[in-house]
Amino acid sequence: MRYYVALVHKDAESDFGVSFPDFPGCVTAGSTLEEAASMAAEALAGHIELMIDEGMPVPEPTDLDMVMTDPENRSGVPVMVPAMVCKTPKAVRVNITMPADVLEQIDRYADRHGYNRSGFLVQAAKKAMETETT
């Protein structure tokens, strides 16, 4: 799961405001810090889903240290917000080449475990990439 930096701002006579440096225009607020945090997660998810719907690229999270080097961000208190996105990016059809016997093994394995070929290959690729980063 990705986490993005959110900046919480609070003036004496205002609610807690939240903005996202990686997503200009994605802002929200809450009367309590807990409400602001909940609203931030909701706003971020909605913003990312809209970007996906519009075919826009979703940026990789900027490192917290990098965000805080910008003088305009230093007045906010940084918090990390998970990107809880329900939509999946658009599926793309690909053409790959592999030995026929391997394809048969993949199909048998996928069938035994309740996958279709594409679903199995996606899960296998994700698992392989996860083990590389851990």
C-alpha positions as CSV (number, residue, x, y, z in Angstrom):
1,M,0.0,0.0,0.0
2,R,1.2,3.5,-0.8
3,Y,1.4,6.3,1.8
4,Y,1.3,9.9,0.8
5,V,2.4,12.9,2.8
6,A,-0.5,15.1,4.0
7,L,0.1,18.5,5.7
8,V,-2.2,19.5,8.5
9,H,-2.7,23.2,9.1
10,K,-4.5,24.8,12.0
11,D,-5.1,28.5,12.7
12,A,-6.4,29.6,16.0
13,E,-10.1,30.1,14.9
14,S,-10.3,27.4,12.2
15,D,-10.8,23.8,11.6
16,F,-7.8,21.5,10.9
17,G,-7.0,21.8,7.2
18,V,-5.3,19.1,5.2
19,S,-3.5,19.3,1.9
20,F,-1.4,16.9,-0.2
21,P,1.8,18.2,-1.9
22,D,1.6,15.3,-4.4
23,F,-1.9,16.2,-5.4
24,P,-2.4,20.0,-5.8
25,G,-6.1,20.8,-5.3
26,C,-6.8,17.8,-3.1
27,V,-7.7,19.5,0.2
28,T,-10.1,18.7,3.1
29,A,-10.8,19.7,6.7
30,G,-12.2,18.5,10.0
31,S,-13.2,20.1,13.2
32,T,-11.1,17.6,15.2
33,L,-7.7,16.1,14.3
34,E,-9.4,12.6,14.1
35,E,-12.0,13.9,11.8
36,A,-9.4,15.6,9.6
37,A,-7.4,12.4,9.4
38,S,-10.5,10.4,8.3
39,M,-11.5,13.1,5.8
40,A,-7.9,13.1,4.4
41,A,-8.0,9.4,3.7
42,E,-11.4,9.8,2.0
43,A,-10.3,12.8,0.0
44,L,-7.1,11.1,-1.2
45,A,-8.9,8.0,-2.3
46,G,-11.5,10.0,-4.2
47,H,-8.9,12.1,-5.9
48,I,-6.9,9.1,-7.0
49,E,-10.0,7.3,-8.3
50,L,-10.9,10.4,-10.3
51,M,-7.4,10.5,-11.8
52,I,-7.7,6.8,-12.7
53,D,-11.1,7.4,-14.3
54,E,-9.6,10.3,-16.3
55,G,-6.7,8.2,-17.4
56,M,-4.2,10.5,-15.6
57,P,-1.0,9.0,-14.1
58,V,-1.0,8.7,-10.3
59,P,2.2,10.0,-9.0
60,E,4.5,8.0,-6.8
61,P,4.6,9.2,-3.2
62,T,7.2,11.9,-2.6
63,D,9.6,11.2,0.2
64,L,8.7,13.1,3.5
65,D,12.2,14.7,3.7
66,M,11.8,16.0,0.1
67,V,8.3,17.4,0.9
68,M,9.6,19.2,3.9
69,T,12.5,20.9,2.0
70,D,10.0,23.1,0.3
71,P,9.6,26.2,2.5
72,E,5.9,26.5,1.7
73,N,5.3,23.1,3.4
74,R,7.1,23.8,6.6
75,S,4.1,25.5,8.3
76,G,2.2,22.2,8.1
77,V,2.5,19.2,10.3
78,P,3.2,16.1,8.1
79,V,1.2,12.9,8.5
80,M,1.3,9.8,6.3
81,V,-2.1,8.9,4.7
82,P,-2.7,5.5,3.1
83,A,-4.0,5.5,-0.4
84,M,-7.1,3.4,0.1
85,V,-8.2,3.1,-3.5
86,C,-11.0,0.8,-4.5
87,K,-10.7,1.1,-8.3
88,T,-8.1,-0.8,-10.1
89,P,-6.3,0.7,-13.0
90,K,-7.5,-0.1,-16.5
91,A,-6.6,-3.6,-17.7
92,V,-4.3,-3.7,-20.7
93,R,-4.2,-6.7,-23.1
94,V,-0.6,-8.0,-23.7
95,N,0.9,-10.5,-26.0
96,I,3.7,-12.7,-24.5
97,T,5.6,-15.7,-25.7
98,M,6.5,-18.7,-23.6
99,P,7.0,-22.4,-24.0
100,A,3.8,-24.4,-24.6
101,D,4.5,-26.8,-21.7
102,V,4.9,-23.9,-19.3
103,L,1.6,-22.4,-20.4
104,E,-0.1,-25.7,-19.9
105,Q,1.4,-25.9,-16.4
106,I,0.2,-22.4,-15.6
107,D,-3.3,-23.1,-16.9
108,R,-3.6,-26.3,-14.8
109,Y,-2.2,-24.6,-11.7
110,A,-4.5,-21.6,-12.1
111,D,-7.6,-23.8,-12.6
112,R,-6.8,-25.9,-9.5
113,H,-6.5,-22.7,-7.4
114,G,-9.5,-20.8,-8.7
115,Y,-7.7,-18.4,-11.0
116,N,-7.9,-17.7,-14.7
117,R,-4.6,-17.4,-16.6
118,S,-4.4,-13.6,-16.4
119,G,-5.3,-13.5,-12.7
120,F,-2.7,-16.1,-11.8
121,L,0.0,-14.3,-13.8
122,V,-0.8,-11.0,-12.2
123,Q,-0.7,-12.5,-8.7
124,A,2.6,-14.4,-9.4
125,A,4.2,-11.2,-10.8
126,K,3.1,-9.2,-7.7
127,K,4.4,-11.9,-5.4
128,A,7.7,-11.9,-7.2
129,M,8.1,-8.2,-7.0
130,E,7.1,-8.1,-3.3
131,T,9.8,-10.6,-2.4
132,E,12.4,-8.5,-4.2
133,T,11.6,-5.4,-2.1
134,T,11.6,-7.2,1.3
